[in-house]
Amino acid sequence: MGTLVVIPARLGAMRLPRKPLRLLSGLPLIVRVWQRISQMNVADAVVVATDDESVASAVEQAGAECVMTSDRHGSGTERVAEVAFQHRFRGYGTIVNVQGDEPFIGSGAVSGAAELVSSGRFPLGTAASRASKEILDTPSLVKVVVADDGRALYFSRAPIPYLRDRADSAMQAERTLQHIGVYAYTREALREWVSLPPHPLEEIERLEQLRPLAAGLPIGVAVTNEAPASGIDTEEDLERANALWDSFMAGAVSNAR
């Protein structure tokens, strides 16, 4: 069974209004993300999922396949599930959720998360990158602690692992991982995830992946040496992304050769 990537997109971002349609190097952000994932050749199909006709029109004009979904979803995973369970997509055994505001995500993160699931190692997969300890005190950057078998132990906005003794700083640096917001699911695990009620830990941290983790579903973590991807949440993020895009894509093309 093949791999399906679904890119959920909604217009309701508070800090950056109409975010999917804001321009990144002359094209809507959601189109840039779709192009980026399509060029990675990590999936058999890549589709955009949205509840807004203007987003659908923009991506379809660019040549992407778009699926209209409900406007009542509380998370990207719920929107992805609506798409994955449609009859026409039932032949895909691995479903991958790539956020629609992550144009700089690395191919290693996407393929790594997908491989953890398609290989049968885990029912759920995600990715993380090695990062400096400076991220520990930045709540907007999510940290993950991983067991020796590659399983996620916990995700948090708090500094984990916490450094109690300065003598252990080298050990802490080795274990400091920044979570990358890509998820892969088996069809069964995706169905179970969206059937679960919200968990208190999820609501406290505002991290949807804590719902299946708290319920006992194993989440594998692919650790990549790629630089952490920069999401786009504010006007300043968008300005920085526009300044970096051309050189980033030139490097991505060069690395793919």
N, C-alpha and C positions, 0 to 999 in steps of 0.2 A: 504494500500500500504506500502511496506517495505522501508528500509533505505539502501542506497548504499554509501559506502565510496570510494572515488577516491583519490589516492595518486599521484599527478603529480611529475614527475622527469625529469630533463634535465641535460645534461653534461656541459652546457655552463657557469658555475659559474666562475667569474673572480678571486675571492680571494682564492678559493679552487678548482683547476682544477679536473675534473672528480669526483666531489663530491659524486654522488650517488653510485659510485663503490669503494670509499675509505673504508677501513676496520674498522669496529667497533667490537672489541672483536672477530676478526676472520672471520666476515661475512660482505658483502657489506652494507653500511649504509642504502640503500633503502630496503634491505631485513630485517634489524633490525626494521625499521619503520613499514613495513608490518606485521612482527611478532607481534610487540607491539599492533598494532591496532586490529589484529585478535584475540589476547588473551583477549581483553577487552569485547568481546561479546556485542558490542554496535550497530552492523549492521548486516543485512542479507547477505551482500556481501561486500568484500573488494577487490579492483582491483588497479593495478598500471598503470598509463598512462605515456607514454614516446614517444619521437621521435627518440630514439637511439636503434639500434639492440643489442648493447652490454649490455645495461641496461635490455632490454627485456629478453635476454638470462640468465642473472644473476638471475632475479626474478623468471623466469619460472623453472630454475633448483632448486630453493628453494621451489617450489610448489605453487607459487602465480600465479594468473591470471593477464596477462598483455595485455593492449590494445595499439596498435601503433597509434600515432596521428600525426598531421601536425607539421612541424618544424617552423611554422610561428606565433605561438601564442605569444602574448605579456605578458600574465599573466597566473598564475596557474588556475584561474577561467575559462579562455577561453579553456584551455586544458581539464578541468573537464567537461565543457559543451559539447565538442565534444564527449566525452565518454557517458555522460548521455543521449544524444539525439539519440544514436544508437538504432536501433529497439530492440535489445535483452535486453536493460536496461529500456525499457519504463514502466515496471511495478513498478518501484521504485518511490515513491512519495516524499521522502526526500533524497536529495543528500548532502553528506558531503565531504568537501575538507580538507584533512589533509596534511600539507606540508611534503615533502620528506626528510627534514633535521631536523625534530623534534622528535627524538627517545625518548625524556624524557617527552613528553606531557602527561598530566594526563588524566585518564579516565573520571573524572568529567567534564573536559573542553569539551571533545568530546561528551559525552552523554548529557551534559547540552545544548550545542549549537543545537544538533539534536532535543532534546525534545521541545525547543522553537518553532521549525518549525513543527514537527510532531503533536504537540498538537493544532496547528492552531493559536497560539498566535501571531506569527510574520511570514512574508514571508521569512525573512533572520535571521539567528542567528549566533552569535559568542560567545567568552568567554573572561573573564578577571580574573585576580587574584589580591587579595589585596596585596599591596607591600609597601615597605618603601619609604619615600620621597626622598631617594637618587637616585631613578630611574628618577626623574623629570628632572635632568640635563644631562641625557644620551640619545642622539638623536637616538641611535640604538635600544632603548627600547621604544616601542610605547605606549602612554598613551591614555586612553579613559575616557570621562566624560559621565555619565549615568543619565538619568532622573528617576524620582521616579517610573515610570511605567516599568522600565527596558529597555527603548529605548536608543540607543546610540545617544548622542547629537553631539559629535565630537571626531575624532581620531587625534592625533598629535604626532610629535616627540618633540615638544616644551613642556615646563613644564605647564601642565594643570591638575587641576586648579591652577592658579597662586596665590601665597600667597602675598597679599598686606599688610596685617597687621599681625605681629607676634602673636597677641592675638588670631588669628584664626588658629593657627598651628594644634591644635587637630582636628578641623573640616577638615582641608586640609588632614591630615593623614587618616581620615576616608573615604575620597573621592578619594584617590590616587589609581588608578587601572591601572595595566599593561595589555595591550592587549595580548591575546594569539591567534596566527595565525591559527585558525580553523574556517571554515565557513560552515554553513548549509543553504540550499536553498530549497524552493519549486521549482518544475519544471518551473512554470510560472515566478517566480522571477529570476531564473537563466537565463531564456531566455531573460527577460527584461534587466538584468545586462549586458549581453554580446552584446546586441543590442545598448546600449548607447554609445555615443562618449566619448572619454577621457575628463575629467573635469579639469579646471585649478587648482583646489585645489588638485586633485589627482596628477597632474604633479609637483606641487610645493613641496608637502610633500613626493612624491613617495610612496603613499599608495593607493592601488587599491580600498579599501573599501569606499573611499570618493566619488567614481563615483556614486554608487547607493544612498549613503546617500544624496549627493547634489541634486540628481534627485527626492528626496522625498520618496524613498523606506525605510520603517522602518526596522532597524536592532536591534533585541533583543540581550541583553548581559547577558549571564549566568555568575554570579560571583561565583567563587570557592575559597575555602581556601587552595587549593593545592599550593605548591611552584611553582613560575613561571618556565615554561619549558625553558631550555637552548638550543637554536638552534646551529647548527654547520656551521660556515661561514669561519673559518680560520684554519690554521694548529694547532694553539694553542687550539682552541675549540675542535678539533678532539683529541688532546693529552689528554685534560682534560676529554673528554667523555669516552675515553678508560680507564682512571684511575678510573672513577666512575661507569662504566656500571654494573659490576658484583654485587656490593653492591646495586645499584639502583634496579636491577631486583629482587634481593633477597627480598628487601623491598616491591616491587610491588606484588610479589607472596604471601608474608605474609599478606599483606593488603587485598588481594582478597579472602582469606580463611574465 
